[in-house]
Amino acid sequence: MKHLLYIFLFIIPTGVFAQDTISYNEVKSDTSEVYYYIIEGDTIPREFIDLDEVVLLNKLQFNSKEDRRRYLILRRKTRKVYPFAKLASERLTVMTERLNTIESKRLKRKYTKRIQKYIEEEFSEELKKLTRTEGQILVKLIHRQTGRTAFDLVKELRTGWRAFWYNTTASMFDISLKEEYKPYEVKEDYLIEDILERSFQSGLLQRQKPAFNIDYLELTSHWNNSVK
């Protein structure tokens, strides 16, 4: 996944994967969870406390064992790569702000080289271990979190010529750096969004708002109606 590594060489100056539980959850089965907020044993109306909105999730239903198996595989891969996309979004803003304060081209090159060394030491081995499907999911999630495709990020940070060749190389491995996240149009992207929402609520992943609006309830209704 060398082509994906170059994105991180320039947009992640520092980083630690963090997780914090936002709710107490009781796991009833592999794909069925019930969520509670417990505050010293009392029930407190939502409007009196400052909490993020919690979406009530329906129990997952599958048409076949094969559908369930594919969903579980997609869930494992999504949970694995999401922290990279989240980190990319967080650090892209920091890096841009930092570079804007540096006037000297020489110092800018020095700064980016320092970042590159750090990322090569800390993240390159992890990114290289990604499978093709994990790499493609990561590309989609980068678009979800930054609002820009991986191709555009490479183009902005490395020049368009390099972006062209990275995308060409990626295509050889069935990965497109131009891939966008379209949960309203692509069924797999909707399933990824479902996985993310369930993972956020269970505390397995730390929630980060996407770069564009995604209404989970509206999205779910859209797909439920589309199969009728």
C-alpha angles and dihedrals in degrees: 000000000000091000091059092046091062090062091057093045088072108030106044112065093162136355149164123189107238132190130188127178113239097182144017111250135191114208111215098173140346093284104019123082135170119206130209139179110214118187110177090315094300131119110229124188113250093238092062097057132056103238133140114257112268117213116216107235126212121229111267116252127191132195093218144001088257092057090050092049092051091049092051091049091049089048093053093049094045093051090049098054103031094085089059092054092046091050091048091055094048095048098041090069092046093049094047092050091048095049091049089061093054114082100176115086089209092056091046090055090047091051094050092047090053090052091048092054092050094050094045089055097043109030113015096088092050093050093047090057093061116113122229093262092046089051092051092048089050090053090053093048092049087058090047093053102036103029089232131092120247087246092056091048091053090046092052095044103035107020130268094268092060090045090055093054095043089053091047091050091047091052089060086065094044092258123125117199087199092064114128130205108248110168092167092055108028119059094209090054090052090052089050089053090050090051091049094050092050091046092050092051093047091049094241091119130029112243118241121175114246120243090249132036118277118177104200096197092048090046093051091048089050092056095040090055093044093062095050 
